[in-house]
Amino acid sequence: QGPRGVSVSETEGKIHLEWQTAYAGDFPIVKYEVMADGIKVGEIPHTPQLLKSKPFNIDIEKVPGKITLAAIDSEGNRAETEANA
């Protein structure tokens, strides 16, 4: 399952994304990628999320097109969630 509870906001020409951890499948999650129309525009490593009040987040340049977040596991499997509000 992909990242959960995705929220999108825009300030000063940047897009701010926040989300809750994805559920791991058979292999551990190693990173999250941000894609705009299929092109990677950001990436952060996965670390254990200890508190729901401290979601994962990233700021990216404002980009046109559909934004998706992908959880990537240690075997390269992807689970995507659309991030557009």
C-alpha positions as CSV (number, residue, x, y, z in Angstrom):
1,Q,0.0,0.0,0.0
2,G,1.3,3.5,-0.9
3,P,1.8,6.5,1.4
4,R,-1.3,7.4,3.4
5,G,-3.0,10.6,4.4
6,V,-1.3,12.7,1.8
7,S,-1.8,16.5,2.1
8,V,-0.6,19.1,-0.4
9,S,-0.1,22.8,0.1
10,E,1.6,25.6,-1.8
11,T,3.6,28.5,-0.4
12,E,6.1,30.9,-2.1
13,G,6.3,28.9,-5.3
14,K,7.0,25.6,-3.6
15,I,4.8,22.6,-3.1
16,H,4.8,21.1,0.5
17,L,3.8,17.4,0.8
18,E,3.1,15.6,4.0
19,W,2.1,11.9,4.5
20,Q,1.9,9.0,6.9
21,T,4.0,6.0,6.4
22,A,3.1,3.4,3.9
23,Y,2.5,-0.2,5.0
24,A,5.3,-2.5,4.1
25,G,4.6,-5.7,2.2
26,D,7.0,-8.6,2.2
27,F,10.1,-6.3,2.1
28,P,11.0,-3.2,4.1
29,I,10.4,0.3,2.7
30,V,13.7,2.1,1.9
31,K,12.6,5.4,0.4
32,Y,9.8,7.6,-0.9
33,E,9.9,9.2,-4.3
34,V,7.9,12.2,-5.5
35,M,7.0,12.1,-9.2
36,A,5.5,14.8,-11.5
37,D,3.9,13.2,-14.6
38,G,6.3,10.2,-14.2
39,I,9.5,12.2,-13.7
40,K,11.2,12.0,-10.3
41,V,11.3,15.5,-8.7
42,G,12.2,14.5,-5.1
43,E,13.2,11.6,-2.8
44,I,13.7,11.0,0.9
45,P,14.8,7.9,2.8
46,H,12.3,6.0,4.8
47,T,12.9,6.0,8.6
48,P,10.5,4.6,11.2
49,Q,7.7,7.0,11.9
50,L,7.4,7.1,15.6
51,L,4.5,9.6,16.0
52,K,1.5,10.2,13.7
53,S,1.8,13.9,14.6
54,K,5.3,13.9,12.8
55,P,4.5,12.9,9.3
56,F,7.0,12.5,6.5
57,N,7.3,15.7,4.5
58,I,9.2,17.3,1.5
59,D,9.2,20.6,-0.3
60,I,9.6,20.6,-4.1
61,E,9.6,23.3,-6.7
62,K,6.1,23.9,-8.1
63,V,5.7,21.7,-11.1
64,P,2.8,21.2,-13.6
65,G,1.1,17.9,-13.9
66,K,0.0,15.1,-11.7
67,I,2.0,14.5,-8.6
68,T,2.4,11.0,-7.1
69,L,4.2,9.7,-4.0
70,A,5.7,6.3,-4.2
71,A,7.0,4.0,-1.4
72,I,9.9,1.9,-2.7
73,D,10.9,-1.3,-0.9
74,S,14.2,-3.0,-0.7
75,E,13.4,-5.1,-3.8
76,G,12.4,-2.1,-5.9
77,N,8.7,-2.6,-5.7
78,R,6.6,0.5,-5.9
79,A,3.3,1.5,-4.2
80,E,2.0,4.8,-5.4
81,T,-0.5,7.3,-4.1
82,E,-1.8,10.4,-6.0
83,A,-0.8,13.5,-4.2
84,N,-2.9,16.2,-5.9
85,A,-5.5,17.8,-3.7
